Structure formats: C-alpha cells, structure tokens
Amino acid sequence: MEEFLTVGLWGGEGGDRWSFVVNNGGIIGMEIVHANGIASITFKCGDEYGVLQHSRKFGGTGEGWKTDKISLNWPEEYLTSISGTVADLWQHIIIRSLSFKTNKGTEYGPYGVVTGQPFSYSTEGGVIVGFHGRSGTLLDAIGAYVKIPQKKQDNTLKMALPVPRGPGPWGGHGGMEWDDGVFPAIRELHLYVGDSVIHAIHVSYQSKDGEPVLSLKHGGEGGEPIDPIKLEVSKEFLIRIAGFYGPIEGSSSFKALRSITFYTNKG
C-alpha cells in the first residue's frame, strides 16, 4: 500500500461514508451529475497495464439533472486541485459546486451552482489519486487522497483536515473547524498576531520520511507574522500548550484566542 495524505472532508454530515483510491495507477476520468448542486460523482481509473476500473456512483440518480464527463490523458495528465462550495439545499448541507484542475493547467468546472462557503485544495508536487466523502440522494461531502511525492530537496505539501480530534479545542464557537492530522514531528510554528489577538497559525510538520508538510494557514488575513518558532526535530518536541481566549475589542459577543504559549521538553 502506498502512502497517501488525506485532505478534507468538506460538506455536510448527512449520507453514508465512502472512499475510492487508486493504489497503482491514476484517475483517468470522472462523471458528475449536477444542477442545483452535485447529485453524484463516479470515477474511472487505469494502471500501467491498461486495466480499467470504475467506481460505484457516489450519490443519487439526479433524475433530470445534467451529466458531464471528464477525461484525462493519464499518466501525462493528472489531478492536482479540487475546489467547490458548500451550502444548504432542501434543508441539507451538501456540495453545491465542484471544480478540478490538472498539472497541465486545464480547469474543469464549475459543475453545479457556485454558492455558499468555498473550499479549495491544491497540491504542490503531489497527485490526487482518490476521493472520500459522504453521500445519500446527493453528494453531501467530499475530500481527497494525495500521493506523497518521492523524496526531493523541496517537496512541501499543503494540506487540510477539518474534523477536530484530541484535547480541546479551546476558544469560541465561530469559524470553521480544522485538524491537520497526526505527524511524527513538528518543525516550525508560524503565528500572525495583532491587536492582542492571534489572527492565524500555520504549522510545518515532518512526515515519517523526513519531508516537510506545510498546513494551510488557519485563521484570517489580519495580524503581522512574528518570528517562527523553530524546533530541533530530533531533540526537541512540544509537551504543553497554554493560552487565553476571550471577547475581542469592539465585539463582546465574539470570542477569539488572545494569547498562546508553547513549552518544549527543553524547558
């Protein structure tokens, strides 16, 4: 089994979980049924020997809705980006639109209706080799599997996993949930601070192969970057986190992280 990076899930909580990933080969086509949203998606993949495989249809029939097909010239062309929007339809949070992009710069979509909360993921040096999600009569949620590139001098990946787990979270109830997953080590922490508020954070992790994996920037565009916190990976690691959260100036009803402190095994 090859090593994959899991990104997403974006969308609602309805439907049943599903997963489709290509272990040896690549995605060579997709079929998307859409109108006011995404009704379903189907994948076609192939391997180096020309053996084709079709996934089942993830979602409903979308009777009367439009069907579009995507064909890729794999292995020269492969998926590198997915984006879309999430919004309510018929009292259910679903995927309302989807778009894809390949390493050749070709863009497919948008399919569906571009409305609601946007999401996007683009890999640098990696390949999207599968998808996972939730579906019932419609496509409720979607995420992707990314093949980790071979060791290079600089093959940093960007990633996003929005479902939190573990201790916490601490803070207010606004914003979107996120979770970067689990990695063998943390290399650097980058914070953006201003007006006594932590505006954003992103983290550089280390994969089990020793490669850097850079998270998305979690937070807003405000604040100024402070000097990054750099850890000596082989000898230093985080053992404790502390901080304070509370109302921000000018909005007593909105709570945010006001301060944060990290402690390592070196004191």
C-alpha positions in Angstrom: 0.0 0.0 0.0 1.4 3.4 -1.0 1.4 6.3 1.4 -1.4 8.9 1.0 -2.2 12.2 2.5 -5.9 12.6 3.4 -7.4 16.0 2.9 -10.9 17.2 3.6 -13.8 16.5 4.5 -15.8 19.5 3.1 -19.6 19.5 3.3 -22.4 18.3 5.5 -22.8 15.4 7.8 -25.6 13.6 6.0 -25.4 10.4 4.0 -23.0 7.4 4.3 -19.2 7.5 4.3 -17.5 6.3 1.1 -13.9 6.0 -0.1 -12.2 5.4 -3.5 -8.4 5.4 -4.0 -6.1 4.2 -6.8 -3.2 2.2 -5.4 -1.3 1.5 -8.6 -2.3 3.9 -11.4 -4.2 7.1 -11.7 -7.7 8.6 -12.2 -8.4 8.9 -15.9 -12.0 10.1 -15.8 -15.0 11.3 -13.8 -18.7 11.6 -14.4 -20.6 14.3 -12.5 -24.3 14.6 -12.3 -25.3 18.2 -11.3 -27.8 21.0 -11.4 -28.7 23.0 -8.2 -25.9 21.0 -6.5 -23.9 17.9 -7.1 -26.1 14.8 -7.2 -23.4 12.2 -7.7 -19.8 11.6 -8.8 -18.2 8.4 -10.4 -14.6 7.8 -11.0 -12.7 5.8 -13.7 -9.0 4.8 -13.2 -6.4 2.9 -15.1 -3.0 1.3 -14.4 0.2 1.0 -16.4 -1.0 -2.2 -18.0 -4.2 -0.6 -19.4 -6.6 -2.3 -16.9 -9.6 0.0 -16.3 -11.7 0.2 -13.1 -14.9 2.0 -12.4 -16.1 3.1 -9.0 -19.7 2.9 -8.0 -21.8 6.0 -8.2 -21.4 8.1 -5.0 -24.7 9.9 -4.6 -28.2 9.7 -6.1 -29.5 9.4 -9.6 -30.2 13.1 -10.0 -33.0 12.4 -12.3 -33.4 15.1 -14.9 -30.1 16.7 -13.9 -27.1 17.3 -16.3 -24.3 14.8 -16.7 -20.7 15.9 -17.5 -17.7 13.7 -18.1 -14.0 14.5 -17.6 -11.3 12.6 -19.5 -7.6 12.8 -18.5 -4.6 11.9 -20.6 -3.0 9.9 -17.8 -0.2 9.4 -16.9 0.9 12.7 -18.6 -2.1 14.5 -17.1 -3.4 14.1 -13.6 -5.4 15.9 -11.0 -3.7 18.4 -8.7 -6.5 20.6 -7.4 -10.1 20.4 -6.2 -12.3 23.3 -5.2 -16.0 24.0 -4.7 -18.7 25.4 -2.4 -20.9 24.1 0.4 -24.4 25.3 1.1 -27.9 24.3 2.1 -30.2 22.7 -0.4 -33.6 21.4 0.6 -32.6 21.7 4.3 -29.4 19.7 3.9 -25.9 20.9 3.8 -24.3 19.5 0.6 -21.7 20.1 -2.1 -23.2 22.8 -4.3 -20.4 23.1 -6.8 -17.1 21.3 -7.8 -14.1 22.3 -9.9 -10.9 20.4 -10.7 -7.5 21.3 -12.2 -4.7 19.2 -13.6 -0.9 19.6 -13.8 -1.4 20.8 -17.4 -3.3 23.8 -16.1 -6.6 22.6 -17.5 -9.6 23.5 -15.5 -12.8 21.5 -15.3 -16.0 23.1 -13.9 -17.5 24.6 -12.1 -20.2 22.0 -12.0 -23.4 22.7 -10.0 -24.2 26.2 -8.6 -21.4 28.3 -7.2 -22.9 29.5 -3.9 -22.2 29.2 -0.2 -18.9 28.6 1.7 -16.0 28.0 -0.6 -13.2 25.4 -0.1 -10.1 24.5 -2.1 -7.1 22.3 -2.0 -4.1 22.4 -4.4 -1.1 20.0 -4.0 2.4 21.1 -4.8 4.3 18.2 -6.3 1.7 15.6 -5.4 -1.1 13.8 -7.3 -4.7 13.4 -6.3 -5.3 9.6 -6.6 -8.6 9.2 -4.9 -11.5 10.7 -3.0 -13.6 10.1 0.0 -16.9 11.6 1.2 -20.5 11.2 2.3 -23.5 10.7 0.1 -27.1 9.7 0.0 -29.5 11.1 -2.6 -26.9 13.9 -3.1 -23.2 14.4 -2.6 -23.1 15.6 1.0 -19.3 15.9 1.4 -16.0 15.3 -0.3 -12.3 15.1 0.4 -9.3 13.8 -1.5 -6.3 11.4 -1.2 -3.0 12.7 -2.3 0.0 10.5 -3.3 3.1 11.7 -1.4 5.8 12.6 -3.8 9.2 10.9 -3.8 11.9 12.5 -1.7 13.1 15.7 -3.1 15.0 18.7 -1.8 11.8 20.7 -1.5 8.5 18.8 -1.8 6.5 20.6 0.8 2.8 19.7 0.6 -0.2 21.8 1.7 -3.0 20.0 3.4 -6.2 20.5 5.3 -8.3 18.2 7.5 -11.3 20.0 9.0 -12.5 17.4 11.6 -11.0 18.1 15.1 -10.0 15.3 17.5 -7.9 15.0 20.7 -7.8 17.5 23.6 -9.6 20.8 23.1 -10.5 22.7 21.1 -10.4 25.8 23.3 -11.9 29.1 22.3 -15.1 30.5 20.8 -17.7 28.8 18.7 -17.2 30.8 15.5 -15.2 30.0 12.4 -14.6 26.7 10.6 -13.2 23.6 12.4 -9.8 22.3 11.2 -7.4 19.4 12.1 -4.0 18.9 10.5 -3.9 15.2 11.4 -1.0 13.4 13.1 2.7 13.6 12.1 5.9 12.2 13.7 7.2 15.7 14.5 6.6 19.5 14.4 9.3 21.5 12.7 8.0 25.1 12.9 5.1 27.2 14.1 4.1 30.4 12.4 1.8 32.9 14.2 0.2 36.1 13.0 -0.6 38.5 15.8 -2.2 41.9 16.1 -4.4 44.0 18.4 -4.0 41.4 21.2 -5.5 38.6 19.1 -4.0 35.5 17.5 -5.2 36.1 13.9 -3.8 32.9 12.3 -1.4 30.0 12.6 0.1 27.5 10.3 2.5 24.7 11.1 5.3 22.9 9.3 5.3 19.2 10.2 7.7 16.4 9.3 6.4 13.2 7.6 7.7 9.8 8.5 10.0 10.0 5.5 11.6 13.2 7.0 9.9 15.5 4.5 8.3 18.9 5.4 4.5 19.1 5.2 3.0 22.6 5.5 -0.5 23.1 6.8 -2.9 25.6 5.4 -3.0 29.0 7.2 -5.7 28.6 9.8 -7.4 31.9 10.5 -7.8 35.3 8.8 -5.6 37.6 6.9 -5.1 40.1 9.7 -2.1 40.5 12.1 1.6 40.5 11.4 3.9 37.5 11.3 6.2 37.1 14.2 9.4 35.2 14.2 8.7 31.5 13.6 9.1 29.0 16.4 11.7 26.5 15.2 12.2 23.1 16.9 15.3 20.9 16.6 13.2 18.0 15.4 15.5 15.1 16.5 16.0 16.5 20.0 13.1 18.9 20.8 9.4 18.5 20.9 6.3 20.2 22.3 5.0 18.9 25.7 2.5 21.6 26.7 0.3 24.3 25.3 -1.4 27.1 27.3 -3.2 30.3 26.4 -6.1 32.6 27.0 -9.3 33.3 25.0 -12.0 35.9 25.4 -14.1 38.6 23.7 -12.3 40.8 21.2 -12.4 44.6 21.3 -15.5 46.0 19.7 -17.4 42.8 19.7 -18.1 41.4 23.2 -20.1 38.5 21.7 -17.2 37.2 19.6 -14.5 35.2 21.4 -11.1 34.5 19.9 -7.7 33.3 21.0 -5.9 36.2 22.7 -2.6 34.6 23.7 -0.8 31.3 23.3 2.3 29.7 24.8 4.2 26.6 23.8 6.5 24.6 26.0 9.1 22.0 24.9 11.0 19.2 26.6 14.0 21.6 26.8 12.0 23.9 29.1 
